[in-house]
C-alpha cells in the first residue's frame, strides 16, 4: 500500500513537469486570451486560483479549506488533514465579444489552466507546487488603407497588428501553523514566457513594394515571491471567522528584448531591415497587497470578501503608437459565497454538491485616453463529488464586461468557464491488511 502512494506521488510530479513543458513550448500563434486590451503592458492579468476560487468571484485570501487547494493565499495550504495529499488540474474555455463604434469581433479560446499539488511536511505544515498563467496576450487588428492619396500612389494596403504569448508562473512554497490560530505561508515564484507583438504592412495591388513586418519580442525569465498570513478563530461553536493578508513581492522582469523589421519579397526572400536585442525586458510587476475575511459554518455555508491593490502608476511600459496609454493603480473588490445542503446525504446526490457564487469589480492598471478601464462580472460554480466526498469536479462560470463604447473605447463582453479535477488521498497509513 505504501509503494502505491509513492507511485501516485511520482505520477503527479510527472504531470506537473509535463504541463510545464507544454506551456513553455506552445506555438506563438496559440492565444491564451482574446481581448483588444491585451495590447497594453503585460496584457490580461489572470485572477489566479482554481475553479474553486473563480466560482466565488476570485476570492481566497481568507478561505481555509481542507478538501480543495486554495492557491490565492500561500498560508491556506497548512489547513488540511494531517496525512492528506491533494492534486488539482484545470482547463479553461472563454468566449470574447468586442465592439467599438464601427467594428465588432468574436473569438473562442481553450487552454490548459493550472496544475497544483500539495502534501504534508511535518504535523501542521505543508508543501505546495504548481504552475498557472500570470498574464496572457491575444489580439488581432486588421484594417485596409482608405486615404485616396495613399491608394493612388501605393495601391491598396492591408495593415495587421497581432500579439501572442504571455507570462507563466511556476511556484513552490510551504505553510505552517503557529500559536494555534495563525498560519504563515511563503512561495518562491519563477516567471517565464514570451510576449510577441507584430505589425505588418502588405501591399496588395502594387508588386513593386514588398511586405514589411515589424515587431517586438520579450523573452522573460525572472524570480519573485509571495507571502501570506491567516488568523482563524471560533465565533461560536459552529462558526469560524478568518482574516488574511497577502503580499506579492514586486520585481523587474529579467530576460531579453528584441526589436526587428523585415521586408518580404514576392519570391519568398527575406531582407533584414533592422534587428536589435538587449538584455533587458523593460517590464515590471509592482508589489500587490491583499486583505480578506471569511465567515464559515462548517460543512454548511461560507461568505467571504477580498480587496486587492497593485500600484502600477510608476511602471513605464513601452509606448503603443497612436494610443494614449498610461498605467494606473489597480483595485479589485471581490465577494463570494458557498452553500452545501447536506454534505453527508446518502440519498440525494444534489445535496452533497457545493454550490458557489460571487461578483467582482476591478479597476485595471490600464488608462486609455485618460479613462481607466474597469471590469465587473458575476460568477457561479459548483464542486460535484466524485466517488468519495473529497474528490470532485469543479466548475466555474464568469460572465462580465470590460471597458465601454464611450470616448472611442472598446466594450468587451466575455464568458469564461473553468473546469478542475480535484483529487484527494490519505498517505502514510499503516494498514492492518494490504
C-alpha positions in Angstrom: 0.0 0.0 0.0 2.8 2.4 0.9 4.5 1.7 -2.5 1.3 2.6 -4.3 1.2 6.0 -2.5 4.8 6.7 -3.6 4.0 5.8 -7.2 1.0 8.2 -7.1 3.2 11.0 -5.9 5.7 10.5 -8.8 2.9 10.3 -11.3 1.7 13.7 -10.0 5.1 15.2 -10.3 5.4 13.9 -13.9 2.1 15.5 -14.8 3.3 18.8 -13.3 6.5 18.8 -15.2 4.8 17.8 -18.5 2.4 20.7 -18.2 5.4 23.0 -17.6 7.0 21.8 -20.8 3.7 22.1 -22.8 3.2 25.6 -21.6 6.7 26.7 -22.3 6.7 25.3 -25.9 3.3 26.5 -27.0 3.2 27.8 -30.6 3.3 31.6 -30.8 0.1 31.6 -32.7 -1.8 30.0 -29.9 -3.9 32.5 -28.0 -4.4 32.3 -24.2 -7.0 35.1 -24.4 -8.6 37.4 -27.0 -9.1 40.9 -25.9 -8.0 44.2 -27.5 -6.9 45.5 -24.2 -4.1 42.9 -24.0 -2.1 45.1 -26.5 -1.1 47.2 -23.5 1.6 46.4 -20.9 1.7 42.8 -19.7 -1.7 42.0 -21.2 -4.7 40.4 -19.5 -3.8 39.6 -15.8 -5.1 36.3 -14.6 -7.1 36.4 -11.3 -5.4 33.2 -10.1 -6.8 30.3 -8.2 -8.7 27.2 -9.3 -12.3 26.8 -10.3 -13.0 26.7 -6.5 -11.7 30.3 -6.2 -13.0 31.6 -9.5 -16.6 30.5 -8.7 -16.6 32.8 -5.7 -15.5 36.0 -7.5 -11.8 35.1 -7.3 -11.7 35.3 -3.5 -9.5 33.1 -1.3 -7.3 35.3 0.9 -9.2 34.3 4.0 -10.5 30.9 3.0 -9.3 27.8 4.8 -10.5 24.6 3.1 -9.2 21.1 3.8 -10.8 19.4 0.8 -9.6 21.6 -2.0 -6.4 23.5 -2.8 -6.6 27.3 -2.2 -3.9 28.9 -4.3 -4.8 32.6 -3.6 -3.1 32.7 -0.2 0.0 30.5 0.5 -0.9 30.4 4.2 -4.1 28.4 3.4 -2.1 25.3 2.4 -1.4 24.3 6.0 -5.1 23.8 6.7 -5.6 20.1 5.8 -5.9 16.6 7.1 -2.5 15.7 8.5 -1.8 12.9 6.1 -3.6 14.2 3.0 -2.2 14.5 -0.5 -4.1 16.7 -3.0 -3.8 17.3 -6.7 -5.7 19.8 -8.8 -5.7 20.0 -12.6 -7.7 22.6 -14.6 -8.6 23.8 -18.1 -10.3 27.0 -19.2 -12.6 27.9 -22.1 -13.6 31.5 -22.8 -15.7 33.4 -25.4 -15.0 37.1 -26.1 -17.2 39.6 -27.9 -15.7 43.0 -28.5 -17.4 46.1 -30.0 -16.5 49.6 -30.8 -18.3 52.4 -32.7 -17.8 50.8 -36.1 -16.4 47.3 -35.6 -17.0 44.1 -33.7 -15.3 40.8 -33.3 -15.8 37.4 -31.5 -13.4 34.7 -30.6 -13.2 31.5 -28.5 -10.2 30.3 -26.6 -9.5 26.9 -24.9 -6.3 26.2 -22.9 -4.9 24.3 -20.0 -5.0 26.5 -16.9 -3.2 25.0 -14.0 -1.6 22.0 -12.2 -1.1 22.1 -8.4 -0.2 19.6 -5.8 0.3 19.7 -2.1 1.2 17.3 0.7 2.2 17.5 4.4 5.7 18.1 5.6 5.5 17.7 9.4 2.4 17.9 11.6 0.8 21.3 10.9 2.9 22.2 7.9 2.6 21.5 4.2 4.3 21.8 0.8 2.8 23.2 -2.4 3.9 23.4 -6.1 2.2 24.3 -9.2 2.1 26.2 -12.5 -0.5 28.6 -14.0 -0.7 31.7 -16.2 0.1 35.1 -14.8 -0.9 37.1 -17.9 -2.0 36.5 -21.5 -1.6 38.4 -24.7 -4.1 37.8 -27.5 -5.3 40.4 -30.0 -5.7 40.8 -33.8 -6.4 44.0 -35.7 -6.9 44.1 -39.5 -7.5 47.3 -41.4 -7.3 48.5 -45.0 -5.9 51.8 -46.2 -8.7 54.2 -47.1 -6.9 57.5 -47.8 -7.2 58.2 -51.6 -3.8 59.9 -51.9 -2.1 56.8 -50.4 -4.0 54.4 -52.6 -3.3 56.3 -55.8 0.4 56.2 -55.1 1.0 52.8 -53.5 -2.2 50.8 -54.2 -4.3 49.0 -51.7 -2.5 48.3 -48.4 -3.6 45.9 -45.6 -2.3 46.7 -42.1 -2.2 43.9 -39.5 -1.4 44.1 -35.8 -1.4 41.0 -33.6 0.0 39.8 -30.4 0.5 36.4 -28.8 2.2 34.8 -25.7 2.1 35.8 -22.1 3.8 35.2 -18.7 3.5 31.8 -17.0 4.0 31.5 -13.2 5.5 28.4 -11.6 5.8 28.3 -7.9 6.9 26.2 -4.9 6.1 27.0 -1.3 5.3 25.9 2.2 3.0 26.9 5.0 2.8 26.2 8.7 0.6 26.9 11.7 1.9 28.7 14.8 0.2 29.8 18.0 -2.7 27.5 17.1 -4.7 30.2 15.3 -2.1 31.7 12.9 -0.9 30.3 9.7 2.0 31.7 7.6 3.0 30.7 4.0 5.6 31.7 1.5 6.1 30.9 -2.2 9.0 31.2 -4.5 7.9 32.2 -7.9 9.5 31.8 -11.3 8.1 33.8 -14.2 8.8 32.8 -17.7 7.4 33.1 -21.2 7.4 35.3 -24.3 5.4 38.3 -25.4 5.3 38.8 -29.1 3.8 41.8 -30.8 3.8 42.2 -34.6 2.8 44.8 -37.1 2.6 44.1 -40.9 2.0 46.2 -43.9 1.0 44.2 -47.0 0.9 45.9 -50.4 -1.9 44.1 -52.1 -2.1 45.6 -55.6 1.4 47.1 -56.2 4.0 44.4 -56.9 6.8 47.0 -56.7 6.6 47.1 -53.0 7.5 44.3 -50.6 5.5 43.4 -47.5 7.0 44.9 -44.3 6.9 43.0 -40.9 8.0 44.8 -37.8 7.7 43.7 -34.2 9.0 43.4 -30.7 9.7 40.2 -28.6 10.1 40.0 -24.8 11.6 36.8 -23.5 11.0 36.6 -19.8 12.9 34.7 -17.1 12.6 36.1 -13.6 12.2 35.2 -9.9 9.9 36.7 -7.2 7.9 35.6 -4.2 4.6 35.8 -2.3 3.9 35.8 1.4 0.6 35.1 3.1 -0.8 35.2 6.6 -4.1 34.0 8.1 -5.7 34.2 11.5 -8.7 32.0 12.3 -10.9 31.8 15.4 -14.2 30.4 16.5 -17.0 33.0 16.9 -19.4 30.3 18.2 -19.1 26.5 18.4 -20.0 26.1 14.8 -18.8 29.4 13.3 -15.3 30.2 12.2 -14.0 33.7 11.4 -10.8 34.0 9.4 -8.9 37.1 8.3 -6.0 37.0 5.9 -3.4 39.1 4.1 -1.1 38.5 1.1 1.9 40.3 -0.4 3.1 39.6 -3.9 6.7 40.9 -4.0 7.2 43.2 -6.9 10.1 42.6 -9.4 11.6 43.9 -12.5 11.3 41.1 -15.0 14.6 39.8 -16.3 15.2 38.5 -19.8 15.7 39.8 -23.3 14.0 42.4 -25.5 14.2 42.3 -29.3 13.1 44.8 -31.9 13.2 43.9 -35.7 11.9 44.8 -39.1 11.9 42.6 -42.2 11.0 43.0 -45.9 9.3 40.1 -47.7 9.7 39.7 -51.4 7.2 38.1 -53.8 9.6 35.1 -54.2 9.8 34.5 -50.5 13.1 36.1 -50.0 13.6 38.0 -46.7 15.8 41.0 -46.1 16.6 42.3 -42.6 15.9 46.0 -42.3 16.7 46.2 -38.6 17.3 43.8 -35.8 18.5 44.5 -32.2 18.5 42.6 -28.9 19.3 43.9 -25.4 19.5 42.1 -22.1 16.5 43.9 -20.5 12.8 43.4 -20.9 11.6 46.9 -19.8 8.8 45.1 -18.0 7.9 45.1 -14.3 5.4 43.7 -11.9 4.8 46.0 -8.9 4.0 45.0 -5.3 0.5 43.6 -4.8 -1.3 43.7 -1.4 -4.4 41.9 -0.5 -6.7 41.6 2.6 -9.8 39.5 3.1 -12.2 37.9 5.6 -14.5 35.0 5.7 -17.2 33.6 8.0 -17.9 29.9 7.7 -20.4 27.4 9.3 -18.6 24.1 8.8 -20.0 21.8 6.1 -22.9 24.3 5.5 -22.1 27.8 4.2 -19.3 30.3 3.7 -19.3 34.1 2.9 -16.0 35.9 2.0 -14.7 39.2 0.7 -11.3 40.3 -0.6 -9.7 43.6 -1.5 -6.5 43.7 -3.7 -4.4 46.7 -4.6 -1.5 46.9 -7.0 0.0 50.3 -7.9 1.2 50.4 -11.5 1.4 54.2 -11.8 5.2 54.3 -11.6 5.7 51.4 -14.1 6.7 52.7 -17.6 5.9 50.3 -20.4 7.0 50.9 -24.0 4.5 53.3 -25.7 1.8 52.0 -28.0 1.9 54.1 -31.2 -1.2 56.1 -31.9 -2.8 55.4 -28.5 -2.7 57.4 -25.3 -1.9 54.6 -22.8 -0.8 55.2 -19.2 -0.6 53.0 -16.2 -2.7 53.4 -13.0 -3.3 51.8 -9.6 -5.5 48.8 -9.9 -8.1 48.0 -7.2 -10.1 44.8 -7.1 -13.2 44.2 -4.9 -14.3 40.5 -4.7 -17.2 38.8 -2.9 -18.2 35.2 -2.8 -20.3 32.6 -1.0 -20.7 28.8 -0.8 -23.7 26.7 0.3 -23.8 22.9 0.9 -27.3 21.5 1.5 -26.1 18.3 3.2 -22.5 17.1 2.6 -23.1 13.7 4.0 -26.5 12.9 2.5 -26.6 9.3 1.3 -29.8 9.5 -0.8 -29.7 12.7 -2.8 -26.6 13.5 -4.8 -27.6 17.1 -5.4 -27.5 17.8 -1.6 -23.8 16.8 -1.5 -22.9 19.3 -4.2 -21.1 22.5 -3.0 -22.8 25.5 -4.7 -20.9 28.8 -5.1 -21.4 32.3 -6.5 -19.9 35.7 -6.3 -19.2 39.0 -8.1 -16.3 41.4 -8.6 -15.4 45.0 -9.6 -11.9 45.7 -11.0 -10.2 49.0 -11.7 -7.5 47.7 -14.1 -3.9 49.1 -14.4 -4.8 50.4 -17.9 -5.7 54.0 -18.6 -6.6 54.7 -22.2 -7.3 58.2 -23.5 -7.4 59.4 -19.9 -10.1 56.8 -18.9 -9.3 53.9 -16.6 -10.5 50.6 -18.0 -12.9 48.9 -15.5 -14.4 45.4 -15.4 -17.2 43.8 -13.5 -18.8 40.4 -13.5 -20.8 37.7 -11.7 -19.6 34.2 -11.1 -21.3 30.9 -10.5 -20.0 27.4 -9.9 -20.0 24.1 -8.0 -18.0 21.1 -6.9 -19.5 17.8 -7.9 -18.4 15.0 -5.6 -16.7 12.0 -7.4 -16.6 8.6 -5.7 -15.7 10.0 -2.3 -16.6 13.2 -0.6 -13.1 14.7 -1.0 -12.7 14.1 -4.8 -14.6 16.4 -7.1 -15.1 18.1 -10.4 -15.1 21.9 -10.0 -16.9 24.1 -12.4 -16.9 27.9 -12.5 -18.6 30.4 -14.9 -17.5 34.0 -15.1 -19.8 36.4 -17.0 -18.5 40.0 -17.2 -17.8 43.2 -19.1 -14.7 45.3 -19.5 -14.5 48.8 -20.9 -17.3 50.7 -22.7 -18.1 52.3 -26.1 -17.8 55.8 -24.7 -14.8 58.0 -25.6 -13.9 55.9 -28.6 -13.1 52.9 -26.4 -13.9 49.2 -26.9 -16.6 47.3 -24.9 -15.7 43.7 -24.3 -18.1 41.1 -23.0 -16.9 37.7 -22.1 -17.9 34.3 -20.7 -15.2 32.2 -19.1 -15.5 28.7 -17.9 -13.1 26.8 -15.7 -13.1 23.0 -15.0 -10.9 21.5 -12.3 -10.4 17.9 -11.3 -9.6 17.7 -7.6 -8.1 14.5 -6.2 -7.6 13.8 -2.5 -5.9 10.9 -0.9 -4.6 9.8 2.5 -0.9 8.8 2.7 1.4 7.1 5.2 -1.3 5.0 6.8 -0.2 1.6 8.1 -3.0 -0.8 7.1 -3.6 -3.9 9.1 -4.4 -5.8 5.9 -2.9 -5.0 2.5 
